[in-house]
Amino acid sequence: MKQNFFRLLAILLLALPGALAQELPGWRLVWADEFNLPLGSPVDRSKWNIETGGWGWGNSELQYYTESTLNLVHDGRNLVIAALEQRLPGLRCWYGPCRYTSGRINTKGKFEQRYGRIEARIKLPRGQGLWAAFWMLGSNFGPVRWPNCGEIDIMEHIGREPRTVHGTIHGPGYSGGEGITRSYRISTDFADAFHVFALEWEPGMLRWYVDGVLYQTLTPADLPEGSRWVFDQPFFIILNLAVGGGWPGRPDETTRFPQRMLVDYVRVYERAAGP
């Protein structure tokens, strides 16, 4: 009964923006970005790295990630990751002159975490060919490379499925199209309102939530036979909005630009000591 009360209280708190939602029963906040810098401010470089380039990012994506505040900027309440349709002289993607620009940031070397609750409150974009993600890579990505480092997709959303998000893990023997995944569907478009996407991570266990609703739990027992569980090490956080790629496909005549992924906050908690 007591656990049910605290779970209900946590769900109610998650529905609220702002400082109140920072307090979660049973958890201690250890890192956050509230994205409340003044209108027009760039990404906080003390917390985030900005990734740039138009090499397809391993997925035949069509965008060039830039450092520009046209693509990554604070609006006074949120971080805006904007996908734009614009041909910029000198920007070349793997397929030729870039038609789209967008943004991608990560916390590698600035904040990395093993276990806890990692959550973000996000309003997703809409449109065929858009691919928004809130995810993590193992901090040993450099020496061992993907997928040996492990990947945890807390939330992925593609435009052709406006009411569905996906939670997935990738590792050695279960990567790419063989990633272990589950989908979560709601009755309205995710682009219509903010939603809270969260991962609760313990030794040997990962749990995915949308707005406080648990929809997937994975343990080493869920891996293909002979595969390794690579999720007991520190990971860093990534936010990005891709355009195109093998999974979402290309934008079409129905896709309207610009499209924006609005991030109200990212917060990381650890289990609080005590009963």
C-alpha positions in Angstrom: 0.0 0.0 0.0 2.8 2.4 0.9 4.7 1.7 -2.3 1.5 2.3 -4.3 1.0 5.6 -2.7 4.5 6.8 -3.5 4.2 5.6 -7.1 0.9 7.5 -7.5 2.5 10.6 -6.0 5.5 10.3 -8.3 3.1 10.1 -11.4 1.3 13.3 -10.2 4.6 15.1 -9.8 5.8 14.1 -13.2 2.8 15.8 -14.8 4.0 19.1 -13.5 6.7 21.3 -15.1 9.1 23.3 -12.9 10.8 22.9 -9.6 8.1 20.9 -7.8 8.6 18.0 -10.1 12.3 17.8 -9.1 11.3 16.1 -5.9 10.5 12.4 -6.4 9.8 10.2 -3.4 12.6 7.7 -2.9 15.0 9.5 -5.3 17.8 12.1 -5.0 18.5 14.5 -7.8 22.2 14.3 -8.9 22.2 16.2 -12.2 19.8 18.3 -14.3 19.5 20.8 -17.0 16.2 22.8 -16.7 16.8 24.7 -20.0 15.6 27.9 -18.5 18.3 30.3 -19.9 17.1 33.5 -21.5 15.5 33.5 -24.9 18.1 33.1 -27.6 20.8 31.6 -25.4 22.9 28.8 -26.9 23.4 25.3 -25.4 25.1 25.3 -22.0 28.6 24.0 -22.9 29.4 23.3 -19.3 26.8 20.5 -19.5 26.6 19.5 -23.2 28.8 18.8 -26.2 27.4 19.8 -29.6 28.0 17.2 -32.3 28.3 18.4 -35.9 28.5 16.8 -39.3 26.5 15.4 -42.2 27.9 11.9 -42.7 24.7 10.0 -42.3 25.4 9.0 -38.7 25.4 5.3 -39.6 21.7 5.4 -40.5 21.7 7.1 -43.9 20.3 10.2 -42.2 19.8 13.4 -44.3 20.5 16.2 -41.9 23.7 18.2 -41.1 24.0 18.8 -37.4 25.2 22.3 -36.7 26.2 24.5 -33.7 23.9 27.3 -34.9 21.3 28.7 -32.6 19.0 28.3 -35.6 19.1 24.6 -34.7 19.9 24.6 -30.9 18.6 27.4 -28.8 16.8 28.2 -25.5 13.4 29.8 -25.8 13.3 31.0 -22.2 11.5 27.8 -21.0 12.8 24.9 -23.1 15.7 23.8 -25.2 14.6 23.9 -28.9 16.1 21.4 -31.3 14.9 22.6 -34.7 15.0 20.7 -38.0 15.1 23.1 -40.9 14.9 22.7 -44.6 17.7 25.0 -45.9 20.5 24.5 -48.5 23.6 26.1 -46.9 26.6 26.7 -49.2 29.6 24.7 -48.0 27.6 22.1 -46.0 27.9 18.7 -47.6 26.3 15.5 -46.4 27.3 12.0 -47.4 24.9 12.1 -50.4 25.8 15.7 -51.5 24.7 19.2 -50.6 22.8 19.2 -47.4 19.1 20.0 -47.6 18.3 19.8 -43.9 20.0 21.0 -40.7 19.3 20.0 -37.1 20.9 19.5 -33.7 22.5 16.8 -31.6 24.0 17.2 -28.1 25.6 14.8 -25.6 27.1 14.8 -22.1 30.1 12.6 -22.8 33.0 13.5 -20.5 30.8 16.1 -18.7 28.3 13.8 -17.0 28.1 10.1 -17.1 25.9 7.9 -14.9 25.6 4.3 -13.8 22.1 3.3 -12.5 19.3 5.6 -11.3 16.4 7.3 -13.0 17.0 9.3 -16.1 14.0 11.3 -17.4 13.1 14.1 -19.7 10.0 16.1 -20.4 9.7 16.6 -24.1 7.2 17.8 -26.8 8.0 15.9 -29.9 7.9 17.1 -33.6 5.5 15.8 -36.2 5.9 14.8 -39.8 7.0 12.0 -42.1 10.8 11.5 -42.0 11.4 13.1 -38.5 13.3 11.0 -36.0 13.5 12.3 -32.4 15.5 10.5 -29.7 16.5 10.7 -26.0 19.1 8.0 -25.5 22.4 6.9 -24.0 25.7 5.3 -25.0 28.3 3.5 -22.8 31.1 5.8 -21.8 33.6 3.3 -23.3 32.2 4.0 -26.8 35.6 5.3 -28.0 37.8 2.2 -27.3 35.2 -0.6 -27.8 32.9 1.1 -30.3 29.2 0.4 -31.0 27.5 -1.9 -30.2 30.0 -3.3 -27.7 29.6 -0.2 -25.6 25.8 -0.7 -25.3 23.0 1.7 -26.3 19.9 2.5 -24.3 17.1 4.2 -26.2 14.9 5.8 -23.6 12.7 7.2 -26.2 12.6 7.1 -30.0 9.8 8.6 -32.1 9.4 8.5 -35.9 7.0 10.8 -37.7 5.0 8.2 -39.5 3.9 6.8 -36.1 2.6 10.0 -34.4 1.1 8.2 -31.4 3.9 5.7 -30.7 7.3 5.8 -29.0 9.9 3.0 -28.7 12.3 1.9 -26.0 15.2 -0.3 -27.1 18.6 -1.7 -26.1 21.5 -2.5 -28.4 24.5 -4.6 -27.6 26.8 -7.3 -29.0 24.6 -9.8 -30.7 21.4 -7.7 -30.5 22.0 -4.5 -32.4 20.5 -2.5 -35.3 17.4 -4.3 -36.5 18.0 -7.0 -33.9 17.8 -4.6 -30.9 15.5 -5.7 -28.1 12.5 -3.3 -28.2 9.0 -2.5 -27.2 6.6 0.2 -28.3 4.2 2.3 -26.3 1.1 3.9 -27.9 -1.2 6.7 -26.6 -4.6 7.9 -27.9 -3.3 11.3 -29.2 -0.3 12.5 -31.1 2.9 12.9 -29.1 3.4 16.3 -30.9 0.2 17.7 -29.2 1.6 18.0 -25.7 4.7 17.4 -23.4 5.3 13.9 -22.1 7.7 12.5 -19.6 10.0 9.7 -20.8 12.0 7.9 -18.2 14.3 5.0 -17.6 14.7 3.4 -14.2 18.0 1.5 -14.2 19.3 -1.0 -11.6 22.0 -3.7 -11.7 20.7 -6.2 -14.1 17.4 -4.4 -14.8 16.0 -1.7 -17.0 12.5 -0.3 -16.9 10.9 2.2 -19.3 8.1 4.6 -18.5 5.9 7.2 -20.3 4.1 9.6 -18.0 4.7 7.3 -15.1 3.3 4.2 -16.9 5.7 1.2 -17.0 5.6 -0.4 -20.4 8.8 -2.5 -20.6 11.3 -4.3 -18.3 14.4 -6.0 -19.5 17.0 -8.1 -17.7 19.9 -10.3 -18.9 17.4 -13.2 -19.2 15.8 -11.3 -22.2 19.0 -11.4 -24.3 19.7 -13.8 -27.1 21.5 -16.9 -25.9 25.2 -16.3 -25.5 24.9 -12.5 -25.6 26.5 -10.2 -23.1 24.6 -7.7 -20.9 26.6 -4.4 -21.2 24.5 -2.1 -19.0 26.4 -2.2 -15.7 28.7 0.7 -16.5 28.5 4.5 -16.8 26.6 5.9 -19.8 26.3 9.4 -21.3 23.1 11.1 -22.5 22.2 12.2 -26.0 19.4 14.3 -27.4 18.9 14.7 -31.2 16.4 15.3 -33.9 17.3 13.5 -37.2 15.8 13.9 -40.6 15.4 10.8 -42.8 17.3 7.5 -42.4 16.6 3.9 -43.0 13.9 3.6 -40.3 11.8 6.8 -40.6 12.3 7.2 -44.4 12.5 10.5 -46.2 10.3 13.6 -45.6 7.6 13.8 -48.2 5.1 16.5 -49.5 3.2 16.3 -46.2 6.2 17.2 -44.0 6.3 20.8 -42.9 9.5 22.6 -41.8 10.7 23.8 -39.4 9.9 21.1 -36.9 10.9 21.5 -33.3 11.7 19.1 -30.5 11.1 21.0 -27.2 12.9 19.7 -24.1 11.6 21.2 -20.8 14.2 19.4 -18.7 16.6 16.4 -18.4 17.0 15.1 -14.8 19.0 12.3 -13.3 18.3 10.8 -9.9 19.8 8.1 -7.7 18.1 6.0 -5.1 17.8 7.9 -1.8 19.3 6.2 1.2 17.0 5.0 4.0 13.7 3.1 4.1 
